């Protein structure tokens, strides 16, 4: 894996725990954790000019754009949901054009909503897409996309 240098802060929300990465090495570590040893099956990744946080009033301070990642290292599969309100194609799920009945369905959230089976990708593609998003803050181009739904 190559190091990712960023002037922005990468914030990852694992349910109610927010982790930040400021250096390329820290970003690489977070990407590795999301893919290999996620503390929760679903997380949200943000790239912004400041760390995401909860303010004194208990309100989240996050940018509108994010990459949601579902990863299941025990099976070797993951899925992505990109959200950027107001942008063309600003709501999309990853697309695996070779998905079939043996492709696993992965959780989109912890409340029982799942990604479509066609969103499941091998974890190495998911890793590549997360790293690209952390570098650019834009929807990754290394994977294919399909229209997503607001979940």
C-alpha positions as CSV (number, residue, x, y, z in Angstrom):
1,X,0.0,0.0,0.0
2,X,1.3,3.5,-0.8
3,X,1.2,6.3,1.7
4,X,-1.6,8.9,1.2
5,X,-0.5,12.5,1.8
6,X,-3.4,14.9,2.5
7,X,-3.8,18.5,3.6
8,X,-7.3,17.6,4.8
9,X,-8.3,15.6,7.8
10,X,-9.9,12.2,7.3
11,X,-12.5,11.4,9.9
12,X,-14.1,8.0,10.3
13,X,-17.2,7.5,12.3
14,X,-17.6,3.9,13.7
15,X,-21.1,4.2,15.1
16,X,-20.5,6.8,17.9
17,X,-16.7,6.8,17.9
18,X,-14.9,9.3,15.7
19,X,-11.3,8.6,14.6
20,X,-9.1,11.2,12.8
21,X,-6.1,10.9,10.5
22,X,-3.9,13.9,9.7
23,X,-0.9,12.2,8.0
24,X,-0.5,9.8,5.2
25,X,0.6,7.1,7.6
26,X,-2.4,7.7,9.8
27,X,-4.8,7.5,6.8
28,X,-3.2,4.3,5.7
29,X,-3.8,2.9,9.2
30,X,-7.4,3.9,9.2
31,X,-8.0,2.4,5.7
32,X,-6.4,-0.8,6.9
33,X,-8.6,-0.9,10.0
34,X,-11.8,-0.3,8.0
35,X,-11.0,-3.2,5.7
36,X,-9.2,-5.7,8.0
37,X,-10.4,-5.1,11.6
38,X,-13.4,-2.8,11.6
39,X,-14.8,-2.3,15.1
40,X,-18.3,-2.0,13.5
41,X,-19.5,-3.6,10.3
42,X,-20.4,-0.1,8.8
43,X,-18.6,3.2,9.1
44,X,-18.7,6.6,7.5
45,X,-15.6,8.3,6.0
46,X,-15.3,12.1,5.7
47,X,-12.6,14.2,4.1
48,X,-12.7,17.8,5.2
49,X,-10.5,20.8,6.1
50,X,-11.1,20.1,9.8
51,X,-11.9,17.1,12.1
52,X,-15.5,16.1,12.3
53,X,-16.9,16.5,15.8
54,X,-20.0,16.9,17.9
55,X,-20.3,20.5,19.1
56,X,-21.2,21.8,22.6
57,X,-24.9,21.6,21.8
58,X,-24.6,17.9,20.8
59,X,-25.0,18.7,17.1
60,X,-22.7,16.9,14.6
61,X,-20.3,19.1,12.6
62,X,-19.6,17.1,9.5
63,X,-19.3,18.0,5.8
64,X,-22.3,17.0,3.6
65,X,-20.2,14.6,1.4
66,X,-19.3,11.1,2.7
67,X,-18.4,7.6,1.8
68,X,-20.2,4.9,3.8
69,X,-18.3,1.6,3.9
70,X,-19.6,-1.9,4.9
71,X,-16.8,-4.4,5.3
72,X,-16.8,-8.1,6.4
73,X,-13.2,-9.3,6.5
74,X,-14.2,-12.9,7.4
75,X,-15.8,-13.2,4.0
76,X,-13.5,-10.9,2.0
77,X,-16.3,-8.6,0.8
78,X,-17.4,-5.0,1.2
79,X,-19.7,-2.4,-0.2
80,X,-19.7,1.4,-0.7
81,X,-22.3,4.1,-0.6
82,X,-21.3,7.6,-1.8
83,X,-23.4,10.6,-0.8
84,X,-22.9,14.2,-2.0
85,X,-26.1,16.2,-1.9
86,X,-26.8,18.4,-4.9
87,X,-24.1,16.8,-7.1
88,X,-25.0,14.9,-10.3
89,X,-24.9,11.2,-9.4
90,X,-24.4,12.3,-5.8
91,X,-26.0,9.2,-4.4
92,X,-24.6,5.9,-5.5
93,X,-23.8,2.4,-4.4
94,X,-20.8,0.5,-5.6
95,X,-21.5,-1.9,-8.5
96,X,-20.2,-5.4,-9.1
97,X,-21.4,-6.3,-12.6
98,X,-20.4,-9.9,-11.9
99,X,-22.5,-10.3,-8.8
100,X,-24.6,-13.5,-8.7
101,X,-26.6,-15.4,-6.1
102,X,-23.4,-16.4,-4.3
103,X,-22.4,-12.8,-3.8
104,X,-23.1,-11.9,-0.2
105,X,-25.6,-9.2,0.9
106,X,-23.9,-6.7,3.3
107,X,-25.4,-4.3,5.8
108,X,-25.9,-0.7,4.8
109,X,-26.6,0.2,8.4
110,X,-27.1,-1.5,11.7
111,X,-30.9,-1.2,11.7
112,X,-31.4,-4.0,9.2
113,X,-31.2,-2.1,5.9
114,X,-28.9,-3.9,3.4
115,X,-27.0,-3.0,0.3
116,X,-28.3,-4.7,-2.9
117,X,-26.3,-7.8,-3.7
118,X,-24.9,-6.0,-6.7
119,X,-23.0,-3.5,-4.5
120,X,-20.8,-6.2,-2.9
121,X,-17.1,-6.0,-4.0
122,X,-14.0,-7.9,-3.1
123,X,-12.3,-6.1,-0.1
124,X,-9.2,-5.2,-2.1
125,X,-11.4,-3.1,-4.5
126,X,-13.1,-1.6,-1.4
127,X,-9.6,-0.8,0.1
128,X,-8.6,0.9,-3.2
129,X,-11.7,3.0,-3.3
130,X,-11.4,4.1,0.3
131,X,-7.8,5.1,-0.2
132,X,-8.8,7.1,-3.4
133,X,-11.6,8.9,-1.5
134,X,-9.2,9.8,1.3
135,X,-6.8,11.3,-1.2
136,X,-9.4,13.2,-3.3
137,X,-12.5,13.7,-1.3
138,X,-14.4,12.8,-4.5
139,X,-16.4,9.8,-5.5
140,X,-13.8,7.1,-6.3
141,X,-13.3,6.3,-10.0
142,X,-11.6,2.9,-9.4
143,X,-14.9,1.2,-8.9
144,X,-18.2,1.2,-10.9
145,X,-21.3,2.7,-9.5
146,X,-25.1,2.3,-9.6
147,X,-27.8,4.6,-8.5
148,X,-28.2,4.5,-4.8
149,X,-31.2,5.2,-2.6
150,X,-31.4,7.4,0.4
151,X,-31.4,5.0,3.3
